[in-house]
Amino acid sequence: MPRNHNSKVDVLFVNPPSPDDFVYIRDINRHGRSSWERIKWPQTSLAYLAAVAEQIGLTVDIVDCIAEDIGWEKYEEIINQCRPRYCFGNIISVTYSNDLRALALAKEVSRAITVGMGPHLTNAPEESLYEAEGLDFIIRHEAEDTLGELLQVFEKNASPGLARLKEIKGIAFIPNRIEPGLGKEAVISEQRPFIDDLDKLPRPRHDLLPLDKYWSPFLGHYTFVEASRGCAFRCVFCRQAVMWQWKYRKRSGKAIAEEALYVHSLGVDNILFHADTFTLDHQMVMELCDALIEAGSPFRWACNTHVSKLYNQPKLVEKMKKAGCWMIAVGIESGDNQVLKNIKKQITVEQAEAVVRLIDAKGIEPWGYFVLGLPGDTVETMNKTIKFALKLPLHMAKFDIAAPYPGTEFYRYAKEKGYLKIKSYEDFDQNASAVVEYPHLSREQIKQAARRATRRFYLQPRVFLKVLKEVKNWTTFKTMVLIVRDQFRLLTGLKRPRADAQVRTETKI
């Protein structure tokens, strides 16, 4: 059912419209990408922020334009009807200018104070502010406490002054956009410490999200419940280095279970426990499983893992199965041990195989994630990775093109060596383009490997039949047809329309 966004609100949280009717994954805590799988990504991070704003006493709403299929014309109508005083938006690299437009429109129509968030803005705040006239503030890194203080400051005084704004940790802004005459130089305030106790955060406003719209092939209808933030591992390509700076924090198993049961009461029967590495803390996982088992394991759930955290852990996997776990996604990345060493993955191919087979043996679906074009990759090692993926009893596999996102060790390495080849921010799309080219490995060879890997994996009879089983109704059939069409374009090298006609032709990063 279409959701109504026709009431005036103080604060509007926005996942902007698509620039080209394609589906994009956006999240304030990740770089984002296009999604040929047509994944509708739950905006739980915005639901957290909505809960923070509501605690202050403000009225809130969330508009998820991707999940709700809201285009620019409808979005402008919503802004006219809601007339928000504050507008917060997801900004990702691959739809950069498009996303900024969503905030600029709110500023133009309702004179809203606009705030952008995400790894792109966190990594390049000064540059982003100078480029985007409709952007008043940037929140860098973790957003909840910063957002709360920023709103409270403006609720107390519409013109708080430069000195007070500079005291707010974790923001960036150009003063004269807030008050004329305060100055044109960008201000980057001191970084705010990360939140140590995630259990103190208010329960996210899941009820403001279009929960019936969130869907992914194989996964089905689902939503997120956050389990932890950050990671103890230091893989060179990982975007969490930008947002969390390796600062790991977890929620208690009891708190996770309570929120999951609440989400289930809203009609959600399939939950993905969201974390950089869900199984990092075994005690937390066991506590969560015990709470779910005590509640009767009323819903299905899935998670991810680092290979090392489930290696030789059959009892933990058995407990997860008993508590309702039906899928575990494993970050394998490569089928070559030297490449794994190069990216600081801290695993071996042999360990990865053992973990995948353990998960499968315990009756849980193992999914695998791979990256092609990593430091040290060659045509031979990429072929090795593909063969390894085909060897494993994976129910699903994803083969990404290596993307050295700004702020990561991989980015610094590629830029220093002259391997980074980009024309626009849109190029940082691990589905659509290769942006690193090595002396021994071209971008085209990397793209061809990704196409070949995807084709070979999904044309396996057992996997192909699983895809067919997903087609249970007309809506799913139509979506699967679109997925096949978009995947065909990827495999054959045909390009879909550019994601952002407004994006500039050169980057300064």
C-alpha positions in Angstrom: 0.0 0.0 0.0 1.3 3.5 -0.8 2.3 5.5 2.3 1.1 9.0 2.9 3.6 11.7 3.4 1.2 14.6 3.5 1.5 16.0 7.0 3.8 18.8 8.1 6.8 17.6 10.0 9.8 19.2 11.8 12.4 16.7 10.5 12.3 14.7 7.3 14.8 11.9 6.7 15.3 11.1 3.0 16.6 8.3 0.9 16.6 10.3 -2.4 14.9 9.3 -5.7 16.8 7.3 -8.3 18.5 9.4 -11.0 17.6 6.9 -13.7 14.8 4.6 -12.4 17.5 2.1 -11.5 17.7 0.7 -7.9 20.5 1.9 -5.7 21.7 0.8 -2.3 22.2 3.8 0.0 23.0 3.8 3.7 24.6 6.6 5.8 27.2 4.0 7.0 28.3 2.6 3.7 29.5 3.8 0.2 26.6 2.4 -1.7 26.2 1.0 -5.2 23.8 0.3 -8.0 21.9 -3.0 -7.5 21.3 -5.1 -10.6 19.7 -7.5 -8.1 17.1 -4.8 -7.4 17.7 -5.0 -3.7 15.4 -2.7 -1.7 17.8 -1.8 1.2 16.1 -1.2 4.6 16.8 2.3 5.9 17.3 1.3 9.5 20.0 3.9 9.9 17.5 6.6 9.2 15.0 5.0 11.6 17.7 5.4 14.3 18.0 9.1 13.6 14.3 9.6 13.5 14.1 8.1 17.0 16.7 10.5 18.2 14.9 13.5 16.8 11.6 12.3 18.2 13.2 12.1 21.7 13.9 15.8 21.5 10.2 16.4 20.9 10.2 16.9 17.2 7.8 15.4 14.7 9.5 13.1 12.2 9.0 11.2 9.0 11.1 9.0 6.7 10.7 9.0 2.9 12.4 6.0 1.3 12.1 7.0 -2.4 13.9 3.9 -3.6 11.7 1.4 -1.8 8.5 3.4 -2.3 9.2 4.0 -6.0 9.0 7.8 -5.6 10.3 9.8 -8.5 11.4 13.4 -8.5 7.9 14.8 -9.3 6.3 13.0 -6.4 9.2 13.8 -4.1 8.7 17.6 -4.8 5.0 17.1 -3.9 6.0 15.5 -0.6 8.4 18.4 0.2 5.6 20.9 -0.5 3.2 19.0 1.8 5.6 18.2 4.6 7.4 21.6 4.6 10.2 20.2 6.9 12.3 22.6 9.0 15.2 20.1 8.8 16.0 17.7 6.0 18.6 14.9 6.4 19.7 12.8 3.5 21.8 9.8 2.4 24.6 10.9 0.1 26.6 8.2 -1.8 29.4 8.5 -4.3 27.7 6.8 -7.3 24.7 9.1 -7.2 26.4 12.1 -5.6 24.9 15.1 -7.4 21.5 13.5 -7.6 21.4 13.0 -3.9 22.5 16.6 -3.2 19.6 17.7 -5.3 17.2 16.1 -2.8 18.5 18.4 -0.1 18.7 21.4 -2.3 15.0 21.0 -3.2 14.0 20.9 0.5 16.1 24.1 1.1 14.5 25.8 -1.8 10.9 24.8 -1.2 10.6 25.0 2.6 13.8 26.8 3.6 14.9 23.7 5.5 18.2 23.4 7.2 19.8 20.6 5.2 22.2 17.9 6.4 24.1 15.3 4.5 25.6 12.1 5.8 27.7 9.1 4.7 31.2 7.9 4.0 31.6 10.2 0.9 30.9 13.3 2.9 32.8 12.1 5.9 35.9 11.6 3.9 35.7 14.8 1.8 33.7 17.4 3.8 35.3 20.6 2.7 35.2 19.7 -1.0 31.6 18.6 -0.7 30.5 21.8 1.0 32.0 24.0 -1.6 30.4 22.0 -4.4 26.9 21.8 -3.0 25.3 25.2 -2.3 22.1 23.5 -1.0 24.0 21.7 1.7 24.2 23.4 5.1 25.8 20.8 7.3 27.7 17.5 7.0 27.6 15.0 9.9 30.8 13.0 9.9 31.1 9.4 11.1 28.5 8.2 13.7 25.4 10.4 13.4 23.1 9.9 16.4 24.7 12.1 19.1 25.8 14.7 16.6 22.3 15.0 15.1 20.8 15.2 18.6 23.0 18.1 19.6 22.6 19.9 16.3 18.9 19.9 16.5 18.8 21.0 20.1 21.1 23.9 19.4 18.8 25.2 16.7 15.6 24.5 18.7 17.0 26.7 21.4 18.2 29.5 19.1 17.5 29.9 15.4 20.7 31.9 15.1 23.1 30.2 17.5 26.3 32.0 16.3 29.6 30.7 15.0 31.2 30.0 18.3 28.3 27.7 19.4 28.3 25.8 16.1 32.0 25.2 16.3 31.5 23.5 19.7 29.3 20.8 18.1 31.6 17.9 17.5 31.3 15.8 14.3 30.0 18.4 11.9 31.3 20.5 8.9 29.6 23.7 7.5 30.2 27.0 5.8 29.2 29.7 8.3 27.6 32.3 6.0 25.1 29.7 4.8 23.8 29.5 8.3 24.0 33.2 9.1 25.0 35.9 6.6 28.3 37.5 7.5 29.8 34.7 9.5 32.4 33.7 6.9 32.9 31.8 3.7 35.6 29.3 4.9 34.5 25.8 5.7 34.6 24.8 9.3 35.4 21.2 10.2 34.8 20.7 13.9 36.5 18.2 16.2 35.6 14.6 15.6 33.0 13.3 18.0 33.9 10.2 20.1 32.1 7.0 19.0 29.2 5.8 21.1 30.5 3.1 23.4 27.1 1.7 24.7 24.8 1.1 21.7 22.1 -0.2 24.0 21.5 3.4 25.1 20.3 4.4 21.7 16.5 4.7 21.3 14.7 2.0 19.5 14.7 2.8 15.7 11.4 3.9 14.3 10.9 0.8 12.2 7.2 1.7 12.0 8.0 4.7 9.8 9.7 2.5 7.2 7.9 0.7 4.3 8.6 -2.7 5.7 6.6 -4.5 3.1 8.8 -3.1 0.3 12.2 -4.3 1.5 13.1 -7.3 -0.7 16.1 -9.1 -2.1 16.4 -12.1 -4.5 17.0 -15.3 -2.5 16.5 -13.4 0.8 12.9 -12.4 0.1 11.1 -9.8 2.1 13.2 -8.8 5.1 14.5 -5.9 7.2 17.5 -5.1 9.4 18.1 -5.2 13.1 21.5 -3.8 14.0 23.7 -6.0 16.1 27.0 -4.2 16.2 29.2 -1.5 14.5 32.8 -1.7 13.4 35.1 -4.6 13.1 38.3 -5.9 14.6 39.8 -6.9 11.3 41.5 -4.5 8.9 40.8 -5.6 5.4 42.4 -3.0 3.1 39.3 -2.4 1.0 36.7 -2.1 3.8 34.6 1.1 3.9 34.1 0.7 7.7 37.6 2.2 8.1 36.0 5.5 7.0 32.9 5.5 9.2 33.9 3.5 12.3 37.8 3.7 12.1 38.0 0.1 13.4 36.1 1.0 16.6 34.1 -2.2 17.4 31.0 -1.8 19.6 28.2 -4.4 20.1 24.7 -4.5 21.5 23.7 -7.0 24.1 22.1 -10.2 22.9 19.1 -9.4 25.0 18.6 -5.9 23.4 19.0 -7.3 19.9 16.4 -10.0 20.6 13.9 -7.5 22.1 14.1 -5.3 19.1 13.9 -8.2 16.7 10.7 -9.5 18.4 9.3 -6.0 18.2 10.0 -5.9 14.4 8.4 -9.3 14.1 5.3 -7.9 15.8 5.1 -5.4 12.9 4.7 -8.3 10.4 8.3 -9.1 9.5 9.1 -12.8 9.4 12.7 -12.6 8.1 15.4 -10.5 9.8 19.0 -9.8 8.8 21.1 -9.0 11.8 23.1 -6.1 10.5 26.8 -6.0 11.5 30.2 -5.6 9.9 31.0 -9.0 11.5 28.0 -10.5 13.3 29.9 -13.5 14.8 32.8 -11.4 16.2 31.6 -11.8 19.8 30.5 -15.4 20.5 29.0 -14.5 23.9 26.7 -12.0 22.3 25.6 -14.4 19.6 24.9 -17.1 22.2 23.0 -14.7 24.4 20.9 -13.7 21.4 20.3 -17.3 20.4 19.2 -18.2 23.9 16.7 -15.3 24.0 15.2 -16.3 20.6 15.0 -20.0 21.5 13.2 -19.0 24.8 10.7 -17.0 22.6 10.1 -20.0 20.4 12.3 -18.9 17.5 9.3 -17.1 15.9 11.0 -15.8 12.8 13.8 -16.7 10.3 17.0 -14.8 10.5 20.3 -14.4 8.7 23.7 -12.8 9.3 27.3 -12.6 8.1 30.6 -13.9 9.4 34.3 -13.6 9.1 35.8 -17.0 8.2 38.0 -17.1 11.3 35.0 -16.5 13.7 33.2 -19.7 12.7 36.3 -21.9 12.0 36.1 -25.0 14.1 32.9 -23.7 15.8 30.3 -26.5 15.1 28.4 -25.9 18.5 28.0 -22.2 17.8 26.6 -22.9 14.3 24.2 -25.6 15.7 23.0 -23.1 18.3 22.4 -20.5 15.6 20.4 -23.0 13.5 18.3 -23.9 16.5 17.5 -20.2 17.1 16.2 -19.7 13.6 19.2 -18.9 11.5 18.7 -20.0 7.9 21.6 -18.2 6.1 25.1 -17.1 6.9 27.0 -14.8 4.4 30.8 -15.5 4.3 33.3 -12.9 3.1 35.7 -15.1 1.2 37.0 -12.5 -1.3 39.6 -14.6 -3.1 40.5 -18.2 -3.9 44.2 -17.3 -3.7 46.1 -17.3 -0.4 48.6 -14.6 -1.5 45.8 -12.3 -2.5 44.1 -12.9 0.8 47.4 -12.0 2.5 47.7 -8.8 0.4 44.3 -7.5 1.5 45.0 -8.4 5.2 42.0 -10.8 5.3 43.6 -13.0 8.0 42.2 -16.2 6.6 43.2 -18.9 4.2 41.4 -20.6 1.4 41.4 -23.8 3.3 39.8 -22.2 6.3 37.1 -20.6 4.1 36.2 -24.0 2.5 36.0 -25.6 5.9 33.6 -22.9 7.2 31.4 -23.0 4.2 31.1 -26.8 4.4 30.4 -26.6 8.2 27.6 -24.1 7.6 26.1 -26.3 4.9 26.4 -29.5 6.9 24.5 -27.9 9.8 21.5 -27.1 7.5 22.1 -23.4 7.1 22.6 -21.8 3.7 26.1 -20.6 3.1 26.4 -17.5 0.8 29.8 -16.3 -0.5 31.1 -12.9 -1.4 34.1 -12.5 -3.7 36.0 -9.5 -5.0 37.9 -9.5 -8.3 40.8 -7.1 -9.1 42.3 -6.9 -5.7 46.0 -6.1 -5.1 48.0 -9.0 -6.4 45.2 -10.4 -8.6 46.1 -11.7 -12.1 44.0 -13.4 -14.7 45.2 -16.6 -13.2 44.3 -15.8 -9.6 40.9 -14.5 -10.7 40.2 -17.7 -12.5 41.4 -19.5 -9.4 38.8 -17.6 -7.4 36.0 -18.5 -9.8 36.9 -22.2 -9.7 37.0 -22.0 -5.9 33.5 -20.5 -5.8 32.2 -23.2 -8.1 33.7 -25.9 -5.9 32.0 -24.7 -2.8 28.4 -25.7 -1.8 27.3 -22.1 -1.9 23.6 -21.3 -2.4 24.4 -17.8 -3.6 27.5 -15.9 -4.6 28.3 -12.3 -5.5 31.3 -11.3 -7.5 32.2 -7.6 -7.0 34.6 -5.6 -9.0 37.3 -4.2 -6.6 36.5 -0.6 -5.7 39.1 1.4 -3.7 36.7 3.7 -1.9 38.2 7.0 -0.7 39.5 6.8 2.8 40.5 3.1 2.6 44.0 1.7 2.5 43.2 0.2 -0.9 42.4 3.7 -2.2 45.7 5.2 -0.9 47.7 2.3 -2.4 46.0 2.6 -5.8 46.4 6.3 -6.0 50.0 6.3 -4.9 50.9 3.6 -7.5 48.9 5.4 -10.3 46.5 2.5 -10.6 43.4 4.5 -10.0 41.5 5.4 -13.2 38.4 7.5 -12.5 36.4 10.2 -14.4 33.6 10.7 -11.9 32.3 9.6 -8.6 29.9 7.4 -10.4 32.8 5.2 -11.3 33.0 4.0 -7.7 30.4 1.4 -8.4 31.6 -2.2 -7.9 28.8 -3.5 -10.1 29.2 -1.3 -13.1 32.9 -0.3 -13.6 36.5 -1.2 -12.8 38.5 1.8 -11.5 41.9 0.1 -10.9 44.2 -0.9 -13.6 47.5 -2.7 -12.9 50.5 -3.1 -15.2 49.7 -6.8 -15.5 45.9 -6.6 -15.3 43.6 -4.3 -17.3 40.2 -2.9 -16.2 38.5 -4.8 -19.0 40.1 -8.1 -17.8 38.7 -7.5 -14.4 35.2 -6.7 -15.7 35.3 -9.8 -17.9 36.2 -11.9 -15.0 33.3 -10.6 -13.0 30.9 -11.3 -15.9 32.4 -14.8 -16.4 32.2 -15.6 -12.7 28.5 -14.5 -12.4 27.5 -16.4 -15.5 29.2 -19.6 -14.6 27.9 -19.6 -11.0 24.3 -18.9 -11.8 24.1 -21.2 -14.8 25.0 -24.2 -12.6 21.8 -26.4 -12.6 21.4 -26.5 -8.8 21.7 -22.7 -8.6 19.5 -22.0 -11.6 16.8 -24.2 -10.2 17.0 -22.3 -6.9 16.4 -19.1 -8.8 13.3 -20.6 -10.5 11.9 -21.6 -7.1 12.0 -18.0 -6.1 9.3 -17.1 -8.7 6.2 -17.6 -6.6 3.9 -14.9 -7.9 3.5 -12.4 -10.8 5.3 -9.6 -8.9 8.3 -11.7 -8.2 8.3 -12.9 -11.8 8.4 -9.4 -13.2 11.2 -8.5 -10.8 13.2 -11.5 -11.8 12.8 -10.6 -15.4 14.2 -7.2 -14.7 17.1 -8.7 -12.8 17.9 -11.1 -15.7 17.7 -8.2 -18.1 20.1 -6.0 -16.0 22.4 -9.0 -15.3 22.5 -9.7 -19.1 23.6 -6.1 -19.6 26.3 -6.5 -17.1 27.5 -9.8 -18.5 27.5 -8.5 -22.1 29.1 -5.2 -21.3 26.0 -3.2 -22.3 25.7 -0.1 -20.3 22.5 1.1 -18.7 21.9 4.9 -18.6 24.5 6.9 -16.6 23.4 7.2 -13.0 23.8 10.9 -12.8 23.8 13.3 -15.8 24.8 16.1 -13.4 27.9 14.4 -12.1 31.1 16.3 -12.9 33.6 14.9 -15.4 36.6 15.1 -13.1 37.1 14.3 -9.4 39.4 16.2 -7.1 39.8 13.5 -4.6 
